[in-house]
Amino acid sequence: MSPVQLITAKRHGDARGWFTEIYSEAAFAARGIDCRFVQDNHSLSVPAFTLRGLHFQAPPHGQAKLVRCIRGRIFDVAVDVRNGSPTFGQWVGAELSAENGSQLFVPVGFAHGFLTLEPDCEVSYKVSSLYAPQSDGGLRWDDPAIGIDWPLPAGTAPALSPKDAALPLLAGWRSPFAYDGAPLTPLA
């Protein structure tokens, strides 16, 4: 099983709308996800093609994330940055939207980022460790060694924060994350 998982919860609907269970400790444990979430985050990205990432928190404050888009659509990405992993520097991505209700589980040892595909996107995510500024890190969104195929229209530059525009490249970067024996596999 891939350490990164695409999770689509069942929606129960009727004429009034729908109901879905977003997180259940028991259901996630049955999928091999046994981390404890300690904080919920929520972001709003106003312009279409806003790119946030690629972010991580280094040990001892590494963060697993459970990411979902609650308004709009995003292209969500996880990059394997675990030292010694046979899939180091490889990525997987999926479209998350308010309509499809899918979530992406991103374990510790993966850089995470997303690109909004329309204006006014809201993203909500759970994390397994509190924010620790001294452990904050990231890699360049357009690193050719990673080669993420961002769905940007031709000639369109993403809206980036100054911090994200200045992140380092993978080449020469020393990963603080250990490989746990589970290589990255394609999302189902």
Secondary structure in CASP SS format (residue, H / E / C, confidence):
PFRMAT SS
TARGET T0000
AUTHOR 0000-0000-0000
METHOD secondary structure of the structure
MODEL  1
M C 1.00
S C 1.00
P C 1.00
V C 1.00
Q E 1.00
L E 1.00
I E 1.00
T E 1.00
A C 1.00
K C 1.00
R E 1.00
H E 1.00
G E 1.00
D E 1.00
A C 1.00
R C 1.00
G E 1.00
W E 1.00
F E 1.00
T E 1.00
E C 1.00
I C 1.00
Y C 1.00
S C 1.00
E H 1.00
A H 1.00
A H 1.00
F H 1.00
A H 1.00
A H 1.00
R C 1.00
G C 1.00
I C 1.00
D C 1.00
C C 1.00
R C 1.00
F C 1.00
V C 1.00
Q E 1.00
D E 1.00
N E 1.00
H E 1.00
S E 1.00
L E 1.00
S E 1.00
V C 1.00
P C 1.00
A C 1.00
F C 1.00
T E 1.00
L E 1.00
R E 1.00
G E 1.00
L E 1.00
H E 1.00
F E 1.00
Q E 1.00
A C 1.00
P C 1.00
P C 1.00
H C 1.00
G C 1.00
Q C 1.00
A C 1.00
K E 1.00
L E 1.00
V E 1.00
R E 1.00
C E 1.00
I E 1.00
R E 1.00
G C 1.00
R E 1.00
I E 1.00
F E 1.00
D E 1.00
V E 1.00
A E 1.00
V E 1.00
D E 1.00
V C 1.00
R E 1.00
N E 1.00
G C 1.00
S C 1.00
P C 1.00
T C 1.00
F C 1.00
G C 1.00
Q C 1.00
W E 1.00
V E 1.00
G E 1.00
A E 1.00
E E 1.00
L E 1.00
S E 1.00
A C 1.00
E C 1.00
N C 1.00
G C 1.00
S E 1.00
Q E 1.00
L E 1.00
F E 1.00
V E 1.00
P C 1.00
V C 1.00
G C 1.00
F E 1.00
A E 1.00
H E 1.00
G E 1.00
F E 1.00
L E 1.00
T E 1.00
L C 1.00
E C 1.00
P C 1.00
D C 1.00
C E 1.00
E E 1.00
V E 1.00
S E 1.00
Y E 1.00
K E 1.00
V E 1.00
S C 1.00
S C 1.00
L C 1.00
Y C 1.00
A C 1.00
P H 1.00
Q H 1.00
S H 1.00
D E 1.00
G E 1.00
G E 1.00
L C 1.00
R C 1.00
W C 1.00
D C 1.00
D C 1.00
P C 1.00
A C 1.00
I C 1.00
G C 1.00
I C 1.00
D C 1.00
W C 1.00
P C 1.00
L C 1.00
P C 1.00
A C 1.00
G C 1.00
T C 1.00
A C 1.00
P C 1.00
A E 1.00
L C 1.00
S C 1.00
P H 1.00
K H 1.00
D H 1.00
A H 1.00
A C 1.00
L C 1.00
P C 1.00
L C 1.00
L C 1.00
A C 1.00
G C 1.00
W C 1.00
R C 1.00
S C 1.00
P C 1.00
F E 1.00
A E 1.00
Y C 1.00
D C 1.00
G C 1.00
A C 1.00
P C 1.00
L C 1.00
T C 1.00
P C 1.00
L C 1.00
A C 1.00
END
